[in-house]
Amino acid sequence: MQKNSRAVTCGNCPELRFVMLCSFGTTVLTISLLLKLARIAFFAALAFTFYSAVIPPQHALHLAPWDKAEHFIAFYGLTGLAVAAFPRRNLFVMAALLSSFGALIELVQGLSIVHRDRDFWDWVADTTAIVAALAPMLLVWWRAEVRSAQKNIDT
């Protein structure tokens, strides 16, 4: 591994800018491939979540014995995948879109052809999971902002 003034490079992969992606002189995965995989995983999970929400409950995969816990688990995972798939997007916009998706699911479940029950508290569980998943990221961001402001004040 060599360091130059612009980037960390690795034997066979001089275009590589991340040490963790270079193993034994060969490229393991590139950032663009990781982003593609994250986006595929996110959209697959999004489709699976919607499908699971509209099929009859006895045919759906049950992750927990309590419906609200299932909503929490699903949307916590969706939020993590969304952040990984779209790292440059605003977290608040992502939260609003995912919460809207949860509300859409509840609206669809209220349709007579779906044979499911619409429940406001399911949407609350979805939104709580989104907030719980984003809270640590927002705290990291906040700490960086405070440190940056502190440096400007101290100098």
N, C-alpha and C positions, 0 to 999 in steps of 0.2 A: 504494500500500500504506500502511495506517495502523496505528499501534500504539496500543492502548489499554491500560488497566491489566490486563486479563484475558487478552487473546489478540491475536495478529497477524491482522488481517483484510485483505481484499482487495476493493476496489471492489464488484463485483457479488456477492461471496460473503462476507458478513459472518460467517456461521457457521463459516467455515473457520479452523482453528487452526494450520495448517502452511503456511509460506511456500512450500515446494517444491511444493505442490499447486495453487498459484495462478499462472497464467501469462497475462500480458496482460489481467488483470482478469476472467478466467473460470476456473471450476473445471476442472482437468484430470482428476483422479481423487480420489475421497474415500477415506478410510481404510477405511470399510465395504466399498466396492467392491473395493479392493485386497485386503482380507481374504477376500472371497468368491472372487476370482480365484485367490488363493494356495491356498485350500482346494480349489477345483476342480482346480487343477494338482496338488496333493498327492494327492488321491484318484485322479485319473487315472493318475498315476505309480505309485501303489500297486497299482492294478488291472493296469497294464501290466507291472509287475515280477512280480506273481504269475502272470499269464498267460504271460509269457516263461519263467518257471521251470518251468511244468508242461507246456508243449508240447514236442514232440520237438526236441532240440537243433539239428537241421539246419534247422528252420523259424524258430528264434529269431533276433532281431537280435543281431549280434555287434559289441560296441563295442571289444573288444580281443582279441588272439590268445590270451590266457591267461584261463582261467575265473575265477580269484581276482581278477584285475584287473577283470573285468566285475562281479563281486559288489561290489567296493570302489566302483567308479564309480556303480553303481545305488544303493547305500545311502548314499553321500556325498550324492548328489543328493536322495534321499528325506529325509535328515536336514535339509538346507537348506530344502527345501520345507515340512517339518513345522514347523520353527521359524518360518518366515514365515507359515504358515497358523494357527498357534496360539501367538502371541507371549507370552501370559500363562501358558502351561503350564510346569510345572517341567521343566527340561532333563533331570534324572535320570529322571523318569517317562517322558518322551519316548524317551530312550535305551533304557530297559527295554522299552517297548512295541515299538520298532522292532527291537530285538534279538530279542524274542519272535516278531515277524513273520518274521525271518530263520530262526529255529528251526522255525517252522511250515512254511515253504517246504521246509526240509530233510526234515521229517517227511512231508509230502505227496509229495515226490520219492521217498521210500522205498516208497511204495505200489506194488503190482505193476501197477495199472491205468495208472500214469503213465509207466512205462518210462523212468525217469530214475534216477540213482544218488544216494543220500543221502551227503553228505560233511560231516563235522564241520568240516573246514577251510574250507568255504564259509561256514559260520556264523561262524567266526573272522574271515574277511575282511569279512563284513557288520558285525560288531561293531567291528572295527578302524576301518572307515570311519565309523561313527557317532561313535566317540571322536575321530577326526581332525577331523570336521566340527564337533563341539561344543567341542573344546579351545580354539580362539581366543575363543569366546564366554565360556567359563568363565574364561579369563585376563582378559578385560575386566571381568567381574563381580568377580573377585578383586582387581584393581587398584582398583576403586571401593570395595570393602569396606576395603581397607588404607588408602586415602585418607580414608575416613570415620572409621575408627578413629584414624588419625593426627591428624585435626582434633580429635577428642574428647580425645586425650591432650595435645595442644599447648595447649588452652584451659584 
